[in-house]
Amino acid sequence: MTVGELISEFELAGIQLWREGRQLRFRAPRGAMTDERLAALRGSKEQLLSELPDRVPSGEAGGAAPGGPGSAWVAEPEARHEPFPLTDIQSAYLLGRDAAFDYGGVSCHIYLEFRRPADLDPDRLQQAWDSLVERHDMLRSVIAQDGTQRIAPALADTRIRVTDLREASAEAVGEATAAVREELSHRVHPAGERPMYELRLTRLADHSLLHLSMDFMTLDWISIQLLLTELDRRYEQPGCPLPPIDATFRDYVAAERRLRDTERYARDRAYWWDRVHELPAAPALPLADGHTPADAPPRFRRLATSLTEDAWKALKARAAAHGITAANAVLAAYAETIGRWSAGERFSLGLTVLNRMPLHPHADRLLGDFTSVSLLAVDQSGRAAFADRARGLGERLFEDLDHRLCGGVEVLRELARRRGREAALMPVVFTGGIGVVGRALGEGAERLRPLYGISQTPQVRIDCQATDQFGGLEVNWDVREGVFPDGLVDEMFAAFAGL
């Protein structure tokens, strides 16, 4: 459904505000757009726009211009290297590293391997990388244990470690590459020392391997994709101009915090505070016999499935015929599967929301962690058909994300205060990137398919990640080992893939 004067395109992965000239689009599940809700959204749109910076002149990058009346954005270039607060999600990730918390002892981290040409020039790659470290503040960020972060003016060491195995035997290559994967795949980069990431390059006879270990406190998924796109471009065209970035992540964080002094934030907070008492607990999935949190080592494994581009198009068409977005269809299949094994018919899922707000015209070029979370209540106690349940889930998600200024970390803190820390544990998560990454990167999205990947998140047992940036649908479950009975998650995943 298109409403020319309204803002907000709601996606499964989050709400993103996209300006297309002066046209603003709105899409919702069929039946969600009542006259009352349309009027309420129009009021919400006017309220939010009054609290965000003004529009940019026609033809400039999408977003909002700093310095307008009521603007949340205040540029502070003189304070660029001064400490500033962590975001809510960064703070949660930092605390989650502490093994004292149930299912802690691990960083929120991703490890990826990419195939590159055999003749890739390490020196040229290093020069391209150094130019990006200089360009992007968050590649020089240092996270402190006191809950602050700062941007170093420069780094003493930006080297990409290179291992040359072009003349090595197949056995030696296998052992060496497995050793790098073992070392980096679950890395916990120390806080307070230097940026929490590492790049390595392994040169092989017929190709090269680029290894990336990244803590999500530094960059979120889209930021990683933007970084790799720029790295390829700078390697292919050394010194080529890149779009200017007249903004900093530090100023973005400050602007986002100023929104908490607005009526819109107060409205969103009231919405969630009114719902805290009714939010169901996490899914009650079977656990291994005698299991305690301390028994689960901080090791994760990945299960993966995919749909071809043609099959994905067919699924999108079939979902649309039922008034359901394709992203919501995948989420509904996940909720359905979790519900089949949960002891309770009502439960909450944690949703990772890619919530990069257009607080500045160049916000979409910044690298950083713009992630937030949302809690989605699922109720499978009725006898409705799957399509009807999926539509209902989409309407609930739609309503929740319209109140996103009060983030899920705040809601979890309030839930812990009212019902205890155990009630605030939401270890079953959905991370949706359907339609988001491709739109952010354009044609470059398909070039970033990894050969291998694995992620971890503290206090998470199952994280379902879905993206269509490679043409078809790609879905992974990253699962904490030692939590569930042997074979259970494999059975669940097979049922999900079949559905």
N, C-alpha and C positions, 0 to 999 in steps of 0.2 A: 504494500500500500504506500503510495507516495503522497506526501503533503508538502507542497512547495515551500510554505513559509515556516515549517517546523524544523527544529534541529533534532539530531540524535539518530544515528544509525546503530541499532542494537545488534551486536554480534554475540555469539556464544562465548567467545573468549573475553568479552568485556564490552564496554560502551566506548566508542571512539567518536569524537566530534570531527566530522569531515566537512570542510567548506569547499563547495564547488562553485566558484564565482559567488553569487548571492543566492544560489539555490541550496537548500538544505533538505535532506531526505530523511524519511522515517519509515521503518519497516517493522512490522510486528506479526506474531502468529495470528492466523485468522480467528476472529472472535474476540481478540484482546482489545481492539480499538473501538470502545464504546464512545458515545458522545461525551459522557462524563469524563472518561479518561483523556479524550482528546483535549477537552477544556483544561483539565488539570495539567497536562503536558505543555499546553501553550503557556500557562502561567509559570510552570517550572522552567521552560525555555527562556522566557523573558527575565525571570529571576536570575538564572545562571549567567546569561549573557551580560546582565548588569553588573555581575560580580567578576566576570572575566574581562581581559583587556579587549579593546575595540578591534574591529576587523582590520585586516590589511587592505591597502588599496588593490583594486582589481588587477590581476596579473601577477601578484607576488605569491610567495609560497603560502600554502594553506596554513591557517592558524590565526592568531590574534596579535595585534600590534601592542607593544609595551607602552606604558606611559599614558594611556587614555584615562578618561574619567572612571573612577572606581576600579582602576586596574590593580590586579593582584601582583603584577610583575614589577619588581624594582631591581634594576641592574646595579650590581655592586662590584665593578671590576677591581677596585682597590682592595677588596676583601677576598679576592679569588683564592688565595692560598691560606686563608684562615680556617680553623676548624668549623665544621657545621654539623648539625644533628644527622643521625641516621634516619632513614624513613622507618615507618612502622615495620615493614616487612624485613628490612635489613636488620633491625633490632631483634626481630624474632629469629632470623637465621643465626645471628651471633649467639643468642642464648641457646639455641638448639645444638650448638657445638659442644655444650657442656654435658658430659656423660652422666651428671647427677640427675638430669631430666630423663623420664621414661622415653626410650627410643631416641635419645640424643646421641652425642658422641660422634656426630658426622656433620659435615658442612653441607650446605645446599650447593651442589656442585655438578658440573657436567664435563664429560670427557668425550671428545670426538676425534675421529681419524678421517682424513680426506686424501683421496688419490690425486696426485699431481704428476706432471710429465717427468720422465726420467732425466731430461736435460734441464730441469729447473736449476737456475743459478742461485746458490745460497747467498752470495754477496748482494745480488740485485734484490732478493727477497728481504734481506736484512735492511737495506736502504728503504724499501717500501714500508717495512714495519716501523722503522725509526720515525719516518715522516708522520705516521698515524699516531704514534705515542706522543709526538709533539702536538698534533692537531687536536686530540681528544683528551680532555682533562681526566676522565675517569680511568684512563689507562695509566695515569700517574697517581691514582688514589691510594691512600693508606687508611685502613680501618683500624680504629683504636678500641681497646677493651672498655673504655669509659663511655662508649655509645656515641662517639663522634667520628668524623672522617675529615680528611684534609687532602688537598691536591698539592703534590710536590712540584716545585718549579721545573725540575728535571730529574731523570733517573741516572744513577751511576752505571747501571748495567742493563742493557736492553737486548743482550745477545740471544739469538735463537740457536740452541745447541744443535749441531749437525753431526749425524753419525753416517759414515760412508760404508755401506755394505755391498757395493756394486761388484766386488770380487769375492764376496763370501759365499760359502756353500748354502744350499737350501736349508739345511739343518741349523746352521748358524744364524741365518736370517730369521727363521721361525723362533728360535730361542731369544734373539735380541728384541724382536718386535713384541713378543709376548711379555718380556721383562719390562719394556716401556709401558705397555698397557697395564700391567700389574702395578707398577709404580704410580702412574698418573690417574688411573680410572677412579680411584676413591681418595684422591689427594685432599688433605685438609691443610690448605695454605695458612701459615701462621699470620695472625692479625698483628698489626702494629709495626710491621717491618717494611713491607713494600707491597705493591699491587698483588692481588691474589689470583694470579694466572701464570701459565707457562706455555710457551710454544717450543716445539722441537721439530726437527726435520730428519727423516731417515731416507737416505738415497739408496735405491735398489737398482738392479740391473735393468728392469723394464719399466719402472715407475718410481716415483717418490711418495713418501707418506708424510703428511703434515699432521702433527699431533697437537691438540689443543686441550688444555686443562684450565677450566674457568670456574671461579666461585661466583655464584649468582648475586652475591652482595655487590659485585663490581658491575656486571652487565646482565641484563635480562636476555631472553631468547631473541627478540627482534634486534636488540643492540648487537648481539653476536653476529647475526646475519648481516646487518649493515657493515660491521667491521670487516667481515670476510669479503664482502662485495668490494669494499674500498681497497682492501689489500690486493685482491686480484687486479683491480683497475690500476693501482699504482705500480704493481709489478709489470703489467703489460705496457703501461705508458708512464715510465718514470717521470716524476715531477708534474704530471698532468694536473690541471686545476680541478679542485673538488668544490662543491657548493659551500659557500661561506657559512660559518656558524657564529652568529653574533648573540650567543647565549651560553650559559653554563648550567651544569647540573646543580651546582650549589644554589644558583638563583631560582631554578625550577623548584627545588625542595622548599625554599623559603616562600615562594609564591603559593605552592600547594598548602603550606601550613597557614598562610593568611586566609585561605578559604574557610578555615575552621572558625573564623570570626564572623561568618556570614549567616544570614537567615536560612539559606539553602542547606548549609551544614547542620544547623539546628534542627531543621525539618527531617533530614536524613537520619540524624542521631535519634530523634524521637521515634521514628519508624522502627529502627532496630531495637531500641530499648523496650518498646512495647511488645516486641516479638521474642525477646530473649527467653521469657518464661515458657514459651510454647515450642521453641526449637527442639526437635527430637535429637537424641544422642546419635553418636556415630553408628554405622552398621555393626550389628553383633555377629561378626563372622566367626566361624570355628577357629580355635587356636590349637597349636600343637599341645599334646598332653603334658600337663605340668608346666606349661610355658609361663615364664615371667619376662618382663622387659629386658632384664639383664642377660637373659639367655640368647637374645637376638643379636648376633654380631652386626656391626655396621657395614654389611656387605649387601649389595643389590644385584639382581639379575634381571635381564630384559627378555620379555616375550613380545613378538612383533607379528603383525599381519598387515595386509594391504589390499586395496581394490585397484584394478586397472583403471585407466582414465575413462574408458567406455562404461565400465561397471559403476564407477563413481557418478558419472553423468546420469546414468539410469536411476541410481538411488536418489540423486538430487531431484530428478523429475518426479519420481514416485512420491517423495516427501512433499514436494510443492503441491502435488495434486490433493494432498491431505491438509494443506495449509500449514505445513511444518517446514522450518528451515532445515537444510541438510545438516548443519552443525547441531541443531537440537535433536535431530534423529539419532546421531551418534551418541550424544549425551544420554538420550532416553534408553538406547540399547545398553549403555553402561549401567545406568541406574537399574534397569530391569534385571541385568545379570547379578549385580550386587544384591538386589532384593531377593533373588531366588535363593541365595545362600545365607541371607541374614535371618537371625532368629526373630527380628521384629519387622513389621510391615512399614513402620515409620522410622526414618533415619535421616541424617544430614550428610551431605557430601561437601567437601571443601573444593571450591572452584578457584583456580588460578586465573586472575584477571589481568590482561595486558592493558593497563589503564594509563596510557600516555595522553594526558590532556593537552589541548592546544593553547597553552598559556603564553606562547610566544610563537612568532612566525617560523622560527627555526627549531621548534621543539622536536619535530620529526627527524631532525638530523643529529640530535644529541645521543650520546651513548651513556647508559646508566641503568639502574634498576628501577623501572617504572611499575613493577609488579604490585598488585594488591591481591587480596583474597576475598571471596564472598562465601557465605554459607547457604546452601540450597537444601531446603526441606523437601523430602520425598515421601509421599504417602501412597502406598500400594494396597491399601485396605479395601478399595472399591473393586468392582467387577467390570470396569470399563475396558473397551478394546485398547490394544496397544497404541493406535494412532490417537485416540482420545486422551490416554494418559500422557503421551508425548506432548500433545498440545497443551494440556494442563501444566506440565512441567515447564514448558516454554513461557506460559503466562506468568508463572511464579518467578521464573528467572528474570523476565522482563520487568516485573514490579520491583524485584530486589535491586537490579542494576540501575533503576531509576533513582535509587537512594545510595549511590556508590560513594558519595563524599565521606560518609562514615564507613571506614573500611572494616574488613573482616577481622583484622588483628585487634582492633578496638572492641569489636563484638565479642571475640573470644576472651579478652581480658575481663569484660563485664560478666560473661558467662561463668568464668572461673571464680569471680568475686561472689556471685550469687549461689552457684551450685557446686563449687569446688573445682580444683585443677583437673581432676580426672574427666569431668564433664566437658571441659574445653578441649580435649584431645580429639581431633578430627583427622584420623589417619588414612582415610580413603578419599582420594583426590582426583579431580578431572582437570587437565590442562588443555584448553582448546586453542588451537591456532588456525582453525579452518577459515580461509578467506582473509586472514589478517596479514600473514607474512608476505603472500603474493602481492597484496595491495601495497604493502610498505616498500617492497623491493622491485616490483615490476618484473621484467623478463629475467633479471638476475637471480630470482628465487630458485629456479630449477637447477642452477649450477652448484648449489650448496648441499647436495645430497651426500651425507657421510657414508663411508664404508662401514663404520662401526660407531656406536654411541651407547652411553649408559649415564644415568643421572641418579643422584641421591638427594633426599630432602629429610631434615631431622623431623622426627615424630610422625613420619609418613610410612605406611605399610604398603600401600598400592597407589601408584600414580599413573593414571591413564592419560597419554598424550596423543593428540590427534592433529594432523596437519594435512593440507592438500597442496602444499607449495611445490610439489614435484609432479603435478599433473593429476595423479590419482589420489586415493586416500591412503595415508600411512598412519597406523596406530601402534603405539608401544604401551606395554605395561612394565614399569620399573618397580620391582617387588623386593621388599626387604626379606632377606633369607632368615630362616629359623623361626618365623612367627607362626606360620600355618602348617597344618598337617601335610605330610609328603603327598604330592600329587593334587592337592586341592586347587591351588591356583592354576595349574595347567588345565584342569577340568573346567574351571570357571572361564578361563581365557578361550578355550575351545568353544564353549557355549556362546560367549560374546561374539567371537569371530563368525560363528554360524548364524547368529541372529542378525 
